[in-house]
Amino acid sequence: MAERPTAERTGVYPGTFDPVTNGHLDVIGRAARLVDRLVIGVARSAGKGPLFPLEERLELVLAETRAIAQETGTVIEAVPFEGLLVTLARQVGANVIIRGLRSVTDFDYEAPMAGMNRRLDPGVETVFLMAGESTQFIASRLVREIAALGGDISGFVPGLTRERTLRRLGRTG
């Protein structure tokens, strides 16, 4: 029986990553074991008034995922995007959209979007990954709030992101 050539499995994991958290890294690490190439779509989100400019969010995502890429052998890229997620998936050749879920509330929000994306492009599957139990409560919005109020965010974000978040808020270590 002849072997069939294996097609590259490309996934896209979208978000604002403002800032990138340990929860994001948990999902990225597990997604990297499922695909050969993982494209992290960093949403422009200008309307949300992000703490970090887009360029810095892209830089932080790449820096904080470098070890995951090395450990798994998965190519990890970060690209900016706005507009429809399925458009980004088509542009980068992704056949899988990765979405992290922290709770049933996340599922209630994500399931209809997965259905709409499936209708827009039946060739792209959505895969839900439950956040690990140690990261289920972490949300970028809460990290920004805790940091702004003087709290310790070291358990919620990786080191470089912690430093940059504190610096951006005018705080030191």
CYANA upper distance limits for C-alpha pairs under 8 A (distance plus 0.5 A):
  8 GLU  CA     35 VAL  CA      8.28
  8 GLU  CA     36 ASP  CA      6.54
  8 GLU  CA     37 ARG  CA      7.98
  9 ARG  CA     35 VAL  CA      5.50
  9 ARG  CA     36 ASP  CA      5.74
  9 ARG  CA     37 ARG  CA      6.96
  9 ARG  CA     94 ALA  CA      7.80
  9 ARG  CA     95 ASN  CA      7.40
  9 ARG  CA     96 VAL  CA      8.36
 10 THR  CA     35 VAL  CA      6.19
 10 THR  CA     36 ASP  CA      6.51
 10 THR  CA     37 ARG  CA      5.24
 10 THR  CA     38 LEU  CA      6.29
 10 THR  CA     39 VAL  CA      7.93
 10 THR  CA     93 GLY  CA      7.17
 10 THR  CA     94 ALA  CA      5.04
 10 THR  CA     95 ASN  CA      6.44
 10 THR  CA     96 VAL  CA      7.01
 11 GLY  CA     31 ALA  CA      8.47
 11 GLY  CA     35 VAL  CA      6.68
 11 GLY  CA     37 ARG  CA      6.85
 11 GLY  CA     38 LEU  CA      5.38
 11 GLY  CA     39 VAL  CA      6.65
 11 GLY  CA     89 ALA  CA      8.39
 11 GLY  CA     94 ALA  CA      5.54
 11 GLY  CA     95 ASN  CA      6.69
 11 GLY  CA     96 VAL  CA      5.08
 11 GLY  CA     97 ILE  CA      6.10
 11 GLY  CA     98 ILE  CA      7.02
 12 VAL  CA     38 LEU  CA      6.22
 12 VAL  CA     39 VAL  CA      5.17
 12 VAL  CA     40 ILE  CA      6.17
 12 VAL  CA     41 GLY  CA      7.07
 12 VAL  CA     89 ALA  CA      6.88
 12 VAL  CA     94 ALA  CA      6.65
 12 VAL  CA     96 VAL  CA      6.85
 12 VAL  CA     97 ILE  CA      5.46
 12 VAL  CA     98 ILE  CA      6.45
 13 TYR  CA     28 ILE  CA      8.27
 13 TYR  CA     38 LEU  CA      7.71
 13 TYR  CA     39 VAL  CA      6.79
 13 TYR  CA     40 ILE  CA      5.31
 13 TYR  CA     41 GLY  CA      6.39
 13 TYR  CA     97 ILE  CA      6.54
 13 TYR  CA     98 ILE  CA      5.38
 13 TYR  CA     99 ARG  CA      6.89
 14 PRO  CA     40 ILE  CA      6.24
 14 PRO  CA     41 GLY  CA      4.86
 14 PRO  CA     42 VAL  CA      6.52
 14 PRO  CA     43 ALA  CA      7.51
 14 PRO  CA     85 LEU  CA      8.16
 14 PRO  CA     97 ILE  CA      8.50
 14 PRO  CA     98 ILE  CA      8.06
 14 PRO  CA     99 ARG  CA      8.00
 15 GLY  CA     40 ILE  CA      8.29
 15 GLY  CA     41 GLY  CA      6.83
 15 GLY  CA     42 VAL  CA      5.97
 15 GLY  CA     43 ALA  CA      6.29
 16 THR  CA     42 VAL  CA      5.78
 16 THR  CA     43 ALA  CA      5.37
 16 THR  CA     44 ARG  CA      7.60
 16 THR  CA     45 SER  CA      7.27
 17 PHE  CA     21 THR  CA      7.89
 17 PHE  CA     24 HIS  CA      8.33
 17 PHE  CA     42 VAL  CA      7.15
 17 PHE  CA     57 ARG  CA      6.97
 17 PHE  CA     61 VAL  CA      8.01
 17 PHE  CA    140 SER  CA      7.60
 18 ASP  CA     50 PRO  CA      6.84
 18 ASP  CA     51 LEU  CA      6.94
 18 ASP  CA     52 PHE  CA      6.77
 18 ASP  CA     57 ARG  CA      7.13
 18 ASP  CA    140 SER  CA      6.45
 18 ASP  CA    141 ARG  CA      8.26
 19 PRO  CA     51 LEU  CA      8.22
 19 PRO  CA     52 PHE  CA      7.78
 19 PRO  CA     57 ARG  CA      7.46
 19 PRO  CA    140 SER  CA      6.21
 19 PRO  CA    143 VAL  CA      8.34
 19 PRO  CA    144 ARG  CA      8.13
 19 PRO  CA    157 VAL  CA      8.43
 19 PRO  CA    161 THR  CA      7.41
 19 PRO  CA    165 THR  CA      8.00
 20 VAL  CA     24 HIS  CA      6.70
 20 VAL  CA     25 LEU  CA      8.08
 20 VAL  CA     57 ARG  CA      8.09
 20 VAL  CA     60 LEU  CA      7.75
 20 VAL  CA     61 VAL  CA      6.88
 20 VAL  CA    140 SER  CA      7.56
 20 VAL  CA    157 VAL  CA      7.32
 20 VAL  CA    161 THR  CA      7.49
 21 THR  CA     25 LEU  CA      6.91
 21 THR  CA    138 ILE  CA      7.80
 21 THR  CA    139 ALA  CA      7.97
 21 THR  CA    140 SER  CA      7.05
 21 THR  CA    156 PHE  CA      6.46
 21 THR  CA    157 VAL  CA      4.94
 21 THR  CA    158 PRO  CA      7.24
 22 ASN  CA     26 ASP  CA      6.58
 22 ASN  CA    135 THR  CA      7.21
 22 ASN  CA    138 ILE  CA      8.11
 22 ASN  CA    155 GLY  CA      8.49
 22 ASN  CA    156 PHE  CA      6.05
 22 ASN  CA    157 VAL  CA      5.49
 22 ASN  CA    158 PRO  CA      6.80
 23 GLY  CA     27 VAL  CA      6.98
 23 GLY  CA    131 ALA  CA      7.10
 23 GLY  CA    132 GLY  CA      8.11
 23 GLY  CA    135 THR  CA      5.45
 23 GLY  CA    136 GLN  CA      7.38
 23 GLY  CA    138 ILE  CA      6.58
 23 GLY  CA    139 ALA  CA      8.19
 23 GLY  CA    156 PHE  CA      8.15
 24 HIS  CA     28 ILE  CA      6.57
 24 HIS  CA    100 GLY  CA      8.31
 25 LEU  CA     29 GLY  CA      6.36
 25 LEU  CA     64 GLU  CA      8.36
 25 LEU  CA     65 THR  CA      7.58
 26 ASP  CA     30 ARG  CA      6.91
 26 ASP  CA    131 ALA  CA      7.37
 26 ASP  CA    132 GLY  CA      7.33
 26 ASP  CA    135 THR  CA      8.09
 27 VAL  CA     31 ALA  CA      6.44
 27 VAL  CA    100 GLY  CA      6.65
 27 VAL  CA    129 LEU  CA      7.19
 27 VAL  CA    130 MET  CA      8.31
 27 VAL  CA    131 ALA  CA      6.88
 28 ILE  CA     32 ALA  CA      6.43
 28 ILE  CA     65 THR  CA      8.32
 28 ILE  CA     68 ILE  CA      8.42
 29 GLY  CA     33 ARG  CA      7.39
 29 GLY  CA     68 ILE  CA      6.41
 30 ARG  CA     34 LEU  CA      7.52
 31 ALA  CA     35 VAL  CA      7.07
 31 ALA  CA     38 LEU  CA      8.12
 31 ALA  CA     98 ILE  CA      7.63
 31 ALA  CA    129 LEU  CA      8.42
 32 ALA  CA     36 ASP  CA      7.56
 32 ALA  CA     37 ARG  CA      7.87
 32 ALA  CA     38 LEU  CA      6.91
 32 ALA  CA     68 ILE  CA      8.08
 32 ALA  CA     69 ALA  CA      7.95
 32 ALA  CA     72 THR  CA      7.07
 32 ALA  CA     74 THR  CA      6.33
 32 ALA  CA     76 ILE  CA      8.46
 33 ARG  CA     72 THR  CA      6.89
 33 ARG  CA     74 THR  CA      7.96
 35 VAL  CA     74 THR  CA      7.59
 36 ASP  CA     73 GLY  CA      8.27
 36 ASP  CA     74 THR  CA      5.58
 36 ASP  CA     75 VAL  CA      6.93
 37 ARG  CA     74 THR  CA      5.96
 37 ARG  CA     75 VAL  CA      5.09
 37 ARG  CA     76 ILE  CA      6.43
 37 ARG  CA     77 GLU  CA      8.35
 38 LEU  CA     74 THR  CA      7.52
 38 LEU  CA     75 VAL  CA      6.65
 38 LEU  CA     76 ILE  CA      5.35
 38 LEU  CA     77 GLU  CA      6.85
 39 VAL  CA     76 ILE  CA      6.36
 39 VAL  CA     77 GLU  CA      5.30
 39 VAL  CA     78 ALA  CA      6.16
 39 VAL  CA     79 VAL  CA      7.53
 39 VAL  CA     92 VAL  CA      8.03
 40 ILE  CA     76 ILE  CA      7.82
 40 ILE  CA     77 GLU  CA      6.48
 40 ILE  CA     78 ALA  CA      5.07
 40 ILE  CA     79 VAL  CA      6.75
 41 GLY  CA     78 ALA  CA      6.44
 41 GLY  CA     79 VAL  CA      5.67
 41 GLY  CA     80 PRO  CA      6.23
 41 GLY  CA     81 PHE  CA      6.53
 41 GLY  CA     88 LEU  CA      8.24
 42 VAL  CA     54 LEU  CA      8.05
 42 VAL  CA     57 ARG  CA      7.90
 42 VAL  CA     58 LEU  CA      7.16
 42 VAL  CA     78 ALA  CA      7.28
 42 VAL  CA     79 VAL  CA      6.46
 42 VAL  CA     80 PRO  CA      5.27
 42 VAL  CA     81 PHE  CA      6.48
 43 ALA  CA     54 LEU  CA      8.37
 43 ALA  CA     80 PRO  CA      6.36
 43 ALA  CA     81 PHE  CA      5.52
 43 ALA  CA     82 GLU  CA      6.19
 44 ARG  CA     54 LEU  CA      6.56
 44 ARG  CA     80 PRO  CA      6.94
 44 ARG  CA     81 PHE  CA      6.56
 44 ARG  CA     82 GLU  CA      6.40
 45 SER  CA     49 GLY  CA      7.72
 45 SER  CA     50 PRO  CA      7.50
 45 SER  CA     82 GLU  CA      8.15
 46 ALA  CA     50 PRO  CA      7.17
 51 LEU  CA    144 ARG  CA      8.36
 51 LEU  CA    168 ARG  CA      8.14
 52 PHE  CA     56 GLU  CA      6.63
 52 PHE  CA     57 ARG  CA      6.59
 52 PHE  CA    168 ARG  CA      8.35
 53 PRO  CA     57 ARG  CA      6.89
 54 LEU  CA     58 LEU  CA      6.75
 54 LEU  CA     80 PRO  CA      7.88
 55 GLU  CA     59 GLU  CA      6.74
 56 GLU  CA     60 LEU  CA      6.55
 57 ARG  CA     61 VAL  CA      6.60
 58 LEU  CA     62 LEU  CA      6.82
 58 LEU  CA     78 ALA  CA      6.44
 58 LEU  CA     79 VAL  CA      7.45
 58 LEU  CA     80 PRO  CA      7.84
 59 GLU  CA     63 ALA  CA      6.64
 60 LEU  CA     64 GLU  CA      6.39
 60 LEU  CA    160 LEU  CA      8.09
 60 LEU  CA    161 THR  CA      7.11
 61 VAL  CA     65 THR  CA      6.56
 61 VAL  CA     78 ALA  CA      7.44
 62 LEU  CA     66 ARG  CA      6.57
 62 LEU  CA     76 ILE  CA      8.13
 62 LEU  CA     77 GLU  CA      7.43
 62 LEU  CA     78 ALA  CA      6.90
 64 GLU  CA    158 PRO  CA      7.55
 64 GLU  CA    160 LEU  CA      7.99
 64 GLU  CA    161 THR  CA      8.34
 65 THR  CA     69 ALA  CA      6.85
 65 THR  CA     76 ILE  CA      7.95
 66 ARG  CA     70 GLN  CA      6.83
 66 ARG  CA     76 ILE  CA      8.29
 67 ALA  CA     71 GLU  CA      6.51
 68 ILE  CA     72 THR  CA      6.51
 68 ILE  CA     74 THR  CA      8.39
 69 ALA  CA     73 GLY  CA      5.93
 69 ALA  CA     74 THR  CA      5.54
 69 ALA  CA     75 VAL  CA      6.49
 69 ALA  CA     76 ILE  CA      6.48
 70 GLN  CA     74 THR  CA      7.75
 81 PHE  CA     88 LEU  CA      7.45
 83 GLY  CA     87 THR  CA      7.95
 84 LEU  CA     88 LEU  CA      7.28
 85 LEU  CA     89 ALA  CA      6.73
 85 LEU  CA    117 ASN  CA      8.19
 86 VAL  CA     90 ARG  CA      6.62
 86 VAL  CA    117 ASN  CA      6.74
 86 VAL  CA    120 LEU  CA      7.69
 86 VAL  CA    121 ASP  CA      7.17
 86 VAL  CA    124 VAL  CA      8.11
 87 THR  CA     91 GLN  CA      6.66
 88 LEU  CA     92 VAL  CA      6.75
 89 ALA  CA     93 GLY  CA      6.41
 89 ALA  CA     94 ALA  CA      5.28
 89 ALA  CA     95 ASN  CA      7.55
 89 ALA  CA     96 VAL  CA      8.28
 89 ALA  CA     97 ILE  CA      7.90
 89 ALA  CA    124 VAL  CA      8.13
 90 ARG  CA     94 ALA  CA      6.65
 94 ALA  CA    124 VAL  CA      7.64
 95 ASN  CA    123 GLY  CA      6.90
 95 ASN  CA    124 VAL  CA      5.02
 95 ASN  CA    125 GLU  CA      6.76
 96 VAL  CA    124 VAL  CA      5.83
 96 VAL  CA    125 GLU  CA      5.32
 96 VAL  CA    126 THR  CA      6.17
 96 VAL  CA    127 VAL  CA      7.31
 97 ILE  CA    124 VAL  CA      7.41
 97 ILE  CA    125 GLU  CA      6.61
 97 ILE  CA    126 THR  CA      5.09
 97 ILE  CA    127 VAL  CA      6.57
 98 ILE  CA    126 THR  CA      6.47
 98 ILE  CA    127 VAL  CA      5.56
 98 ILE  CA    128 PHE  CA      6.58
 98 ILE  CA    129 LEU  CA      7.73
 99 ARG  CA    110 GLU  CA      8.38
 99 ARG  CA    126 THR  CA      7.67
 99 ARG  CA    127 VAL  CA      6.72
 99 ARG  CA    128 PHE  CA      5.42
 99 ARG  CA    129 LEU  CA      6.71
100 GLY  CA    128 PHE  CA      6.25
100 GLY  CA    129 LEU  CA      5.39
100 GLY  CA    130 MET  CA      6.27
100 GLY  CA    131 ALA  CA      6.63
101 LEU  CA    106 ASP  CA      6.05
101 LEU  CA    107 PHE  CA      6.86
101 LEU  CA    128 PHE  CA      7.06
101 LEU  CA    129 LEU  CA      6.51
101 LEU  CA    130 MET  CA      5.25
101 LEU  CA    131 ALA  CA      6.22
101 LEU  CA    136 GLN  CA      8.49
102 ARG  CA    106 ASP  CA      6.71
102 ARG  CA    130 MET  CA      6.56
102 ARG  CA    131 ALA  CA      5.77
102 ARG  CA    136 GLN  CA      5.29
102 ARG  CA    137 PHE  CA      7.40
103 SER  CA    107 PHE  CA      7.12
103 SER  CA    130 MET  CA      8.46
103 SER  CA    136 GLN  CA      7.90
104 VAL  CA    108 ASP  CA      6.70
105 THR  CA    109 TYR  CA      6.91
106 ASP  CA    110 GLU  CA      6.47
107 PHE  CA    111 ALA  CA      6.16
108 ASP  CA    112 PRO  CA      7.87
109 TYR  CA    113 MET  CA      7.67
110 GLU  CA    114 ALA  CA      6.63
111 ALA  CA    115 GLY  CA      6.83
112 PRO  CA    116 MET  CA      6.73
113 MET  CA    117 ASN  CA      6.55
114 ALA  CA    118 ARG  CA      6.55
114 ALA  CA    126 THR  CA      6.51
115 GLY  CA    119 ARG  CA      6.74
116 MET  CA    120 LEU  CA      6.68
117 ASN  CA    121 ASP  CA      6.54
117 ASN  CA    122 PRO  CA      8.21
117 ASN  CA    124 VAL  CA      8.27
118 ARG  CA    122 PRO  CA      5.27
118 ARG  CA    123 GLY  CA      8.01
118 ARG  CA    124 VAL  CA      7.01
118 ARG  CA    125 GLU  CA      7.25
118 ARG  CA    126 THR  CA      8.29
131 ALA  CA    135 THR  CA      6.66
131 ALA  CA    136 GLN  CA      5.73
132 GLY  CA    136 GLN  CA      6.50
135 THR  CA    156 PHE  CA      8.36
138 ILE  CA    142 LEU  CA      7.69
138 ILE  CA    143 VAL  CA      7.87
138 ILE  CA    156 PHE  CA      6.98
139 ALA  CA    143 VAL  CA      6.81
140 SER  CA    144 ARG  CA      6.71
141 ARG  CA    145 GLU  CA      6.78
142 LEU  CA    146 ILE  CA      6.53
143 VAL  CA    147 ALA  CA      6.58
143 VAL  CA    153 ILE  CA      6.93
143 VAL  CA    156 PHE  CA      7.54
144 ARG  CA    148 ALA  CA      6.54
144 ARG  CA    165 THR  CA      8.30
145 GLU  CA    149 LEU  CA      6.73
146 ILE  CA    150 GLY  CA      6.88
146 ILE  CA    151 GLY  CA      5.50
146 ILE  CA    152 ASP  CA      7.66
146 ILE  CA    153 ILE  CA      7.40
147 ALA  CA    151 GLY  CA      5.70
147 ALA  CA    152 ASP  CA      7.11
147 ALA  CA    153 ILE  CA      6.74
147 ALA  CA    165 THR  CA      8.04
147 ALA  CA    166 LEU  CA      7.33
147 ALA  CA    169 LEU  CA      8.22
148 ALA  CA    169 LEU  CA      6.97
153 ILE  CA    157 VAL  CA      6.98
153 ILE  CA    162 ARG  CA      7.33
154 SER  CA    158 PRO  CA      7.54
154 SER  CA    159 GLY  CA      7.64
154 SER  CA    162 ARG  CA      6.86
157 VAL  CA    161 THR  CA      6.72
157 VAL  CA    162 ARG  CA      6.42
158 PRO  CA    162 ARG  CA      6.65
159 GLY  CA    163 GLU  CA      6.82
160 LEU  CA    164 ARG  CA      6.70
161 THR  CA    165 THR  CA      6.43
162 ARG  CA    166 LEU  CA      6.68
163 GLU  CA    167 ARG  CA      6.63
163 GLU  CA    172 THR  CA      8.15
163 GLU  CA    173 GLY  CA      7.36
164 ARG  CA    168 ARG  CA      6.49
165 THR  CA    169 LEU  CA      6.79
166 LEU  CA    170 GLY  CA      6.68
166 LEU  CA    171 ARG  CA      5.28
166 LEU  CA    172 THR  CA      6.37
166 LEU  CA    173 GLY  CA      7.53
167 ARG  CA    171 ARG  CA      5.85
167 ARG  CA    172 THR  CA      6.68
